[in-house]
C-alpha cells in the first residue's frame, strides 16, 4: 500500500536511518524496522530502505571468460570481421549494434537472440557497461593474483565482499553463496561488514543447503497440509508466551518463525530446475555441458532469490581454456548462441517474479550482474584456429549489467596495437603510461559498487575513495 509521507530527500533518508538505528538499539533487528516503516509510510517508504540490489557474479576462470566476448564483443573485433576471417567472432550478423542515446559517444554490441540484441526488450537499463579493469593474469580458476579484476587495489578490498556488505539491508537466510570449482572457492575477498560466504561444490549442493532434513525424514511433515498446519500451530503458540511483547526477544522470535517455516518444507523441489527446463534455456546448445551448467546454476539462483534465501551468488563458468575451438566455427557459434539464450531466459524468468522484499518490483528490477575473468583471450586473431591467451597491452575487462545505475558501453579502448586506458573521473582516454591500470581498476570496481548500492555514493566510500564519475548514471 502507498501512503502519503511528508518527508522527502535527505530528511526522508535520515528518518529511515533513524528507524534502523533505533530498531538495532532495542534489539529488534532490521526486519522489524522494515515492518514499522511500512506501517508508517506504506510499502514505498519500506522499499526505500532496501538500498541494495541482489547480485550474480560470473567468473570465467582458466581462460573461460573468452566465451563472453562473443556475447559482448570488443568493438574493434566487429569492425575487422568484414575483411578478416581470422578474427575470433563467428558471424557478423549475430552482433547487434546498440544505437541508444545512453551510449553518448561509446560503442556497444549485444549478441542477438531470436534476431534481437540480448535484453533489448528491457530498454536502456539492461545495456551492459564494459570497463577495462585489472590485467591479463591467467591462468586461474578464481582470479586472486595481483592485478586481478575483483580486488580494489587500495586496501586490497574484495569487490564481491564489499557488495555483500552493502547488501546486508536485503534480508536473506544465507546472504552469500559461492559455487566452487574443483574445490576452489570463488574470489570473494574481504571487506568490513561483509558476511562469511557459504561455499558449495555445485548447484545441487546449493539446493541441499536449504533442504530441510526434518521435512525429508519426518513422514507427517512430508504432507504439505501437515507441514503448513505445523507451522501455523508453532506461530500461534509462540504468540502466547509471556515474553512475546518484550522488545529484546523479538529478533530471536522472528528468526525462529523463519526457521520453523523452513523446517516444515523441503526446498529441494522448489529450487531445483523443472524437468526439461535446463535444455529449454539452452536451446540447441544443450548438448554442451558448460552451457548446461551455466543454465542450471542460474535457474537455482533465480529460485533462491524468489524465496528470499540469498542476496549474492558467485559462480564459475566454462573454465575450459578454449584455445583451438575455432577449428569448428559452427560449434563456437552454437555455444555463443546458447549463452545469450540462457541470459535472455534468465532475465525473462526473473521479470515474472515479484521481489520478495519489495513487492512493487520484479526480481529483474533489483539485480546487478557481473562477468569477470582471469583473461578474456585475444580479440583480434584466431590464426591456425588458436584463440591466443595474449590480449593487447595485457588488457582485461569486466562486464556489468547495472540496471541503469551505470552508463553503458565501453570504457577504454582495445586495438591490435595495444590499449587505451580511461580516466574514471572524466572518461577521457589515455595511454597506460599516462594513466596506469592500478588507477583504472578502483574506479571500475567503485562504479560496480555504486550500481549494487542503488546509487549510494556515500556507501561506496566505505570501500574506495576512487572517482568513478564517468560511469555514474545519476538520472535513471
C-alpha positions as CSV (number, residue, x, y, z in Angstrom):
1,X,0.0,0.0,0.0
2,X,1.2,3.5,-0.8
3,X,0.6,6.2,1.8
4,X,1.4,9.9,1.8
5,X,4.6,10.5,3.8
6,X,5.6,14.2,4.4
7,X,9.4,13.8,4.4
8,X,11.4,14.0,1.2
9,X,15.0,13.9,0.1
10,X,17.7,14.0,2.8
11,X,15.1,14.2,5.6
12,X,13.4,11.0,4.3
13,X,16.8,9.2,4.2
14,X,17.7,10.5,7.7
15,X,14.3,9.2,9.0
16,X,14.9,5.8,7.6
17,X,18.4,5.6,9.1
18,X,17.0,6.7,12.5
19,X,14.3,4.0,12.5
20,X,17.0,1.4,11.7
21,X,19.3,2.7,14.4
22,X,16.5,2.7,17.0
23,X,15.5,-0.8,16.0
24,X,19.0,-2.0,16.4
25,X,19.4,-0.3,19.8
26,X,16.2,-2.0,21.0
27,X,17.4,-5.4,19.8
28,X,14.6,-5.7,17.2
29,X,16.7,-6.0,14.1
30,X,16.2,-4.8,10.5
31,X,13.1,-6.9,9.8
32,X,11.0,-5.1,12.5
33,X,12.4,-1.8,11.2
34,X,11.0,-2.6,7.7
35,X,7.7,-3.6,9.2
36,X,7.5,-0.3,11.1
37,X,8.4,1.8,8.0
38,X,5.6,0.0,6.1
39,X,3.1,0.8,8.9
40,X,4.1,4.4,9.0
41,X,4.6,5.3,5.3
42,X,3.5,2.3,3.3
43,X,5.4,0.0,1.1
44,X,7.1,2.8,-0.8
45,X,8.8,4.0,2.3
46,X,9.8,0.5,3.4
47,X,11.1,-0.3,-0.1
48,X,13.2,2.8,0.0
49,X,15.1,1.4,3.0
50,X,16.2,-1.7,1.0
51,X,19.0,0.2,-0.6
52,X,20.9,-2.6,-2.4
53,X,20.4,-4.8,-5.4
54,X,21.0,-8.6,-5.5
55,X,24.0,-9.7,-7.5
56,X,25.1,-12.6,-9.6
57,X,28.9,-12.7,-10.2
58,X,30.0,-15.0,-13.0
59,X,33.7,-15.8,-13.1
60,X,35.1,-17.2,-16.3
61,X,38.3,-18.8,-14.9
62,X,41.1,-20.6,-16.8
63,X,40.5,-18.5,-19.9
64,X,36.8,-19.3,-20.0
65,X,35.9,-15.6,-19.9
66,X,36.7,-15.6,-23.6
67,X,33.3,-17.1,-24.4
68,X,31.6,-13.9,-23.1
69,X,33.4,-11.8,-25.6
70,X,31.1,-13.5,-28.2
71,X,28.1,-12.1,-26.3
72,X,29.5,-8.6,-25.8
73,X,32.4,-8.3,-28.4
74,X,35.2,-5.8,-28.4
75,X,34.0,-3.2,-30.9
76,X,37.2,-3.5,-32.9
77,X,36.6,-7.2,-33.4
78,X,33.4,-6.5,-35.3
79,X,35.0,-3.7,-37.3
80,X,37.7,-6.0,-38.6
81,X,35.4,-9.0,-39.1
82,X,34.1,-7.8,-42.5
83,X,37.6,-8.1,-44.1
84,X,39.5,-10.5,-41.8
85,X,38.3,-14.1,-41.4
86,X,40.8,-14.9,-38.7
87,X,39.1,-12.5,-36.2
88,X,37.5,-14.6,-33.4
89,X,33.8,-13.9,-33.9
90,X,31.6,-16.5,-35.6
91,X,29.0,-14.4,-37.5
92,X,28.8,-10.7,-38.0
93,X,25.0,-10.9,-38.4
94,X,24.8,-12.1,-34.8
95,X,26.4,-8.9,-33.4
96,X,23.6,-6.4,-32.7
97,X,24.9,-2.8,-32.6
98,X,23.2,-0.7,-29.9
99,X,22.0,2.7,-31.1
100,X,20.7,4.1,-27.8
101,X,21.5,7.7,-26.9
102,X,22.5,6.4,-23.5
103,X,25.8,5.4,-25.1
104,X,26.8,9.0,-25.8
105,X,29.9,8.6,-28.0
106,X,30.7,5.0,-26.9
107,X,30.1,1.8,-28.8
108,X,28.4,-1.4,-27.7
109,X,27.3,-4.7,-29.3
110,X,25.0,-7.3,-27.7
111,X,24.7,-10.7,-29.3
112,X,21.3,-11.3,-30.9
113,X,18.8,-13.7,-29.5
114,X,16.0,-14.6,-31.9
115,X,17.0,-11.7,-34.2
116,X,17.2,-9.0,-31.5
117,X,20.1,-7.8,-29.3
118,X,20.2,-9.5,-25.9
119,X,17.8,-7.9,-23.3
120,X,16.7,-5.3,-25.9
121,X,13.1,-5.8,-24.7
122,X,14.0,-4.1,-21.4
123,X,15.3,-0.8,-22.8
124,X,18.4,1.0,-21.7
125,X,18.6,-0.3,-18.1
126,X,19.9,-3.7,-19.3
127,X,22.6,-2.3,-21.6
128,X,26.0,-3.6,-20.4
129,X,28.9,-1.5,-19.3
130,X,32.3,-2.9,-20.4
131,X,35.2,-1.5,-18.5
132,X,38.9,-2.1,-18.8
133,X,39.8,-3.4,-15.3
134,X,42.8,-5.2,-14.0
135,X,45.3,-7.1,-16.2
136,X,45.6,-10.4,-18.0
137,X,46.9,-12.7,-15.2
138,X,45.8,-16.2,-16.4
139,X,45.5,-18.9,-15.7
140,X,43.5,-19.0,-12.6
141,X,40.2,-20.7,-11.7
142,X,39.3,-17.9,-9.2
143,X,41.4,-14.8,-10.1
144,X,43.2,-13.7,-6.9
145,X,46.8,-12.8,-8.1
146,X,47.9,-9.2,-8.1
147,X,46.3,-7.2,-10.9
148,X,43.0,-9.2,-10.9
149,X,39.7,-7.7,-11.8
150,X,38.0,-8.4,-8.5
151,X,40.1,-6.6,-5.9
152,X,40.2,-2.8,-5.2
153,X,44.0,-2.2,-5.1
154,X,44.0,0.4,-2.3
155,X,43.5,-1.7,0.8
156,X,43.1,-4.9,-1.2
157,X,39.3,-5.0,-0.6
158,X,37.4,-7.8,-2.3
159,X,34.7,-6.2,-4.5
160,X,32.3,-9.1,-4.1
161,X,32.8,-8.9,-0.3
162,X,32.1,-5.2,-0.5
163,X,28.9,-5.9,-2.4
164,X,27.8,-8.3,0.3
165,X,28.5,-5.7,3.0
166,X,26.3,-3.3,1.1
167,X,23.6,-6.0,0.6
168,X,23.1,-6.6,4.3
169,X,19.9,-4.5,4.1
170,X,18.4,-7.2,1.9
171,X,17.3,-9.8,4.4
172,X,18.1,-13.3,3.4
173,X,18.8,-16.7,5.1
174,X,22.3,-17.3,3.6
175,X,23.5,-13.9,2.3
176,X,26.3,-15.1,0.1
177,X,26.8,-18.4,-1.7
178,X,29.8,-19.3,-3.8
179,X,29.7,-22.3,-6.1
180,X,33.2,-23.8,-6.1
181,X,35.1,-25.2,-9.0
182,X,37.0,-28.4,-8.2
183,X,37.1,-27.4,-4.5
184,X,38.5,-23.9,-5.4
185,X,36.3,-21.2,-3.8
186,X,35.4,-18.1,-5.8
187,X,37.4,-14.8,-5.3
188,X,35.2,-13.3,-2.6
189,X,38.0,-11.4,-0.7
190,X,37.4,-9.4,2.4
191,X,35.6,-6.1,3.3
192,X,34.4,-4.5,6.5
193,X,30.9,-5.7,7.4
194,X,30.8,-8.5,4.9
195,X,29.2,-11.8,5.9
196,X,31.0,-15.1,5.5
197,X,30.2,-16.8,2.2
198,X,28.8,-20.3,2.1
199,X,30.8,-22.4,-0.3
200,X,29.2,-25.3,-2.1
201,X,30.7,-27.7,-4.7
202,X,27.9,-27.3,-7.2
203,X,24.3,-26.1,-7.7
204,X,22.9,-29.4,-6.4
205,X,24.7,-28.8,-3.1
206,X,23.3,-25.3,-3.1
207,X,19.8,-26.9,-3.2
208,X,20.8,-29.1,-0.3
209,X,21.9,-26.1,1.7
210,X,18.2,-25.1,2.0
211,X,16.6,-28.5,2.0
212,X,15.2,-29.3,5.5
213,X,16.3,-32.8,6.8
214,X,13.3,-32.7,9.0
215,X,10.9,-32.3,6.2
216,X,12.5,-35.2,4.3
217,X,12.8,-37.6,7.2
218,X,9.6,-36.9,9.2
219,X,6.7,-38.8,7.5
220,X,4.0,-36.5,8.7
221,X,5.7,-33.3,7.6
222,X,6.1,-34.7,4.1
223,X,2.4,-34.0,3.7
224,X,2.2,-30.3,2.7
225,X,-1.0,-29.8,4.5
226,X,0.5,-31.1,7.8
227,X,3.6,-29.0,7.3
228,X,1.6,-25.9,6.9
229,X,-0.6,-26.8,9.9
230,X,2.6,-27.4,12.0
231,X,3.9,-24.0,11.1
232,X,0.7,-22.2,12.0
233,X,0.4,-24.1,15.4
234,X,4.0,-23.1,16.2
235,X,3.4,-19.4,15.4
236,X,0.2,-19.4,17.4
237,X,1.8,-21.0,20.5
238,X,4.7,-18.5,20.2
239,X,2.3,-15.7,20.5
240,X,1.1,-17.0,23.9
241,X,4.4,-16.9,25.7
242,X,5.0,-14.3,28.4
243,X,7.8,-12.6,26.6
244,X,6.0,-12.1,23.3
245,X,5.8,-8.3,23.8
246,X,9.3,-7.8,25.1
247,X,11.5,-5.9,22.6
248,X,14.6,-7.8,23.5
249,X,13.1,-11.1,22.5
250,X,11.7,-10.0,19.1
251,X,14.7,-10.7,16.9
252,X,15.0,-14.3,18.2
253,X,11.3,-14.8,17.8
254,X,11.4,-13.6,14.2
255,X,14.4,-15.8,13.4
256,X,12.5,-18.8,14.9
257,X,9.4,-18.1,12.8
258,X,11.6,-18.1,9.6
259,X,13.4,-21.2,10.8
260,X,10.2,-23.1,11.5
261,X,8.8,-22.3,8.1
262,X,11.9,-23.7,6.5
263,X,11.9,-26.8,8.8
264,X,8.4,-27.6,7.6
265,X,9.2,-27.6,3.9
266,X,11.7,-29.3,1.6
267,X,13.0,-26.6,-0.6
268,X,14.9,-29.0,-2.9
269,X,11.9,-29.4,-5.1
270,X,11.3,-25.7,-5.1
271,X,14.9,-24.7,-6.1
272,X,15.7,-27.5,-8.5
273,X,15.2,-27.0,-12.2
274,X,11.9,-28.4,-13.5
275,X,12.2,-31.4,-15.9
276,X,13.4,-30.2,-19.3
277,X,14.0,-26.6,-18.0
278,X,17.7,-26.6,-18.5
279,X,17.5,-27.8,-22.1
280,X,14.8,-25.3,-22.8
281,X,17.0,-22.4,-21.5
282,X,20.0,-23.6,-23.6
283,X,18.3,-24.4,-26.9
284,X,20.5,-26.3,-29.3
285,X,23.5,-25.6,-27.1
286,X,22.0,-28.0,-24.5
287,X,24.5,-30.6,-25.9
288,X,27.4,-28.5,-24.4
289,X,28.0,-29.4,-20.7
290,X,29.4,-25.9,-19.9
291,X,26.3,-24.1,-21.2
292,X,24.0,-26.5,-19.4
293,X,26.0,-25.9,-16.1
294,X,25.6,-22.2,-16.5
295,X,21.8,-22.6,-17.1
296,X,21.5,-24.9,-14.1
297,X,23.3,-22.5,-11.8
298,X,21.2,-19.6,-12.9
299,X,17.9,-21.5,-12.5
300,X,18.8,-22.5,-8.9
301,X,19.9,-18.9,-8.2
302,X,16.7,-17.4,-9.6
303,X,14.6,-19.8,-7.5
304,X,16.7,-19.0,-4.3
305,X,16.1,-15.2,-5.0
306,X,12.4,-15.9,-5.4
307,X,12.3,-17.4,-1.9
308,X,14.4,-14.6,-0.4
309,X,17.1,-17.2,0.6
310,X,20.2,-15.3,-0.5
311,X,21.4,-11.9,-1.9
312,X,24.5,-12.8,-3.8
313,X,25.7,-15.8,-5.8
314,X,29.2,-16.3,-7.2
315,X,29.6,-19.0,-9.8
316,X,32.3,-20.3,-12.1
317,X,31.7,-20.6,-15.9
318,X,33.4,-22.7,-18.5
319,X,37.0,-22.9,-17.1
320,X,37.9,-24.7,-20.3
321,X,40.8,-22.6,-21.7
322,X,39.4,-22.7,-25.2
323,X,42.4,-22.5,-27.4
324,X,41.6,-24.5,-30.6
325,X,37.8,-24.2,-30.7
326,X,37.9,-22.2,-33.9
327,X,38.6,-25.4,-35.9
328,X,34.8,-25.8,-35.6
329,X,33.3,-22.4,-36.1
330,X,29.7,-23.8,-36.2
331,X,30.1,-25.2,-32.7
332,X,31.6,-22.0,-31.4
333,X,28.5,-20.1,-32.7
334,X,26.1,-22.6,-31.2
335,X,27.7,-22.2,-27.8
336,X,27.7,-18.4,-28.0
337,X,24.0,-18.5,-29.1
338,X,23.4,-20.8,-26.1
339,X,25.0,-18.4,-23.6
340,X,23.0,-15.5,-24.9
341,X,19.7,-17.5,-24.8
342,X,20.4,-18.6,-21.2
343,X,21.0,-14.9,-20.2
344,X,17.8,-13.8,-22.0
345,X,15.7,-16.5,-20.5
346,X,17.2,-15.9,-17.0
347,X,16.2,-12.2,-17.2
348,X,12.7,-13.1,-18.5
349,X,12.2,-15.6,-15.7
350,X,13.2,-13.0,-13.1
351,X,10.9,-10.5,-14.7
352,X,8.0,-12.7,-14.0
353,X,8.7,-13.0,-10.2
354,X,7.8,-10.3,-7.7
355,X,10.7,-9.3,-5.4
356,X,10.0,-11.0,-2.0
357,X,11.3,-7.9,-0.2
358,X,10.0,-5.2,-2.4
359,X,6.7,-6.5,-3.9
360,X,6.3,-3.3,-6.0
361,X,9.1,-4.6,-8.3
362,X,10.2,-7.7,-10.1
363,X,13.4,-9.6,-9.3
364,X,14.7,-8.4,-12.7
365,X,14.4,-4.8,-11.5
366,X,16.7,-5.4,-8.5
367,X,19.6,-7.4,-9.9
368,X,23.1,-6.5,-10.9
369,X,25.2,-9.0,-12.9
370,X,29.0,-9.0,-13.4
371,X,31.2,-11.1,-15.7
372,X,34.9,-11.1,-15.0
373,X,37.8,-13.5,-15.7
374,X,41.5,-14.1,-15.3
375,X,41.8,-13.3,-19.0
376,X,39.5,-12.8,-21.9
377,X,41.8,-14.1,-24.7
378,X,42.9,-12.2,-27.8
379,X,40.0,-10.4,-29.6
380,X,41.8,-10.0,-33.0
381,X,43.2,-13.3,-34.2
382,X,42.4,-17.0,-34.2
383,X,45.1,-17.8,-36.8
384,X,45.7,-21.6,-37.0
385,X,42.4,-22.0,-35.0
386,X,44.2,-20.8,-31.9
387,X,42.4,-18.4,-29.6
388,X,45.5,-16.9,-28.1
389,X,45.9,-16.1,-24.4
390,X,47.6,-12.8,-25.3
391,X,45.5,-9.6,-25.1
392,X,46.6,-6.2,-26.4
393,X,48.6,-4.4,-23.7
394,X,47.8,-7.3,-21.3
395,X,44.3,-5.9,-21.1
396,X,41.5,-7.4,-19.1
397,X,37.9,-6.1,-18.6
398,X,34.7,-6.6,-16.7
399,X,31.1,-6.6,-18.0
400,X,28.4,-5.2,-15.7
401,X,24.6,-5.2,-16.2
402,X,23.8,-2.4,-13.8
403,X,20.1,-1.9,-14.2
404,X,20.7,1.6,-15.3
405,X,22.9,2.9,-12.5
406,X,26.0,3.0,-14.8
407,X,26.4,4.5,-18.2
408,X,26.5,1.7,-20.9
409,X,29.2,1.0,-23.5
410,X,32.9,0.5,-23.5
411,X,35.2,2.5,-21.2
412,X,38.7,2.1,-22.5
413,X,39.7,1.0,-26.0
414,X,41.4,-2.1,-27.3
415,X,43.1,-2.3,-30.7
416,X,45.6,-4.6,-32.4
417,X,48.4,-2.3,-31.3
418,X,47.5,-2.0,-27.7
419,X,45.0,-0.4,-25.4
420,X,43.9,3.0,-24.2
421,X,43.0,3.3,-20.5
422,X,40.5,5.8,-19.4
423,X,40.1,8.3,-16.5
424,X,37.2,7.0,-14.4
425,X,36.5,10.6,-13.4
426,X,36.2,12.1,-16.9
427,X,36.1,9.0,-19.3
428,X,38.9,10.6,-21.3
429,X,41.3,8.1,-23.0
430,X,45.0,7.9,-22.0
431,X,47.9,5.6,-22.8
432,X,48.8,3.2,-20.0
433,X,51.9,5.3,-19.4
434,X,49.7,8.3,-18.8
435,X,47.1,6.5,-16.8
436,X,48.0,3.2,-15.2
437,X,46.0,0.0,-14.6
438,X,46.0,0.5,-10.9
439,X,44.3,3.8,-11.4
440,X,41.6,2.4,-13.7
441,X,40.7,-0.7,-11.6
442,X,39.5,1.0,-8.4
443,X,37.3,3.4,-10.4
444,X,35.7,0.5,-12.4
445,X,35.0,-1.5,-9.2
446,X,33.7,1.6,-7.4
447,X,31.2,2.1,-10.3
448,X,30.1,-1.6,-9.8
449,X,29.5,-1.0,-6.1
450,X,27.6,2.2,-7.0
451,X,25.2,0.0,-9.0
452,X,24.8,-2.5,-6.2
453,X,24.1,0.2,-3.7
454,X,21.4,1.7,-6.0
455,X,23.3,4.9,-6.4
456,X,24.5,5.4,-2.8
457,X,27.9,7.1,-3.3
458,X,28.3,7.6,0.5
459,X,28.1,3.8,1.0
460,X,30.7,3.2,-1.8
461,X,33.1,5.5,0.0
462,X,33.3,2.9,2.8
463,X,35.4,0.8,0.4
464,X,37.1,3.1,-2.1
465,X,38.0,6.8,-2.5
466,X,38.5,6.5,-6.2
467,X,36.4,8.5,-8.6
468,X,34.0,6.7,-11.0
469,X,32.1,9.8,-12.1
470,X,32.5,9.0,-15.8
471,X,30.5,5.7,-15.4
472,X,27.8,7.0,-13.0
473,X,24.3,7.4,-14.3
474,X,22.7,9.7,-11.9
475,X,19.4,10.1,-13.9
476,X,17.8,6.7,-14.2
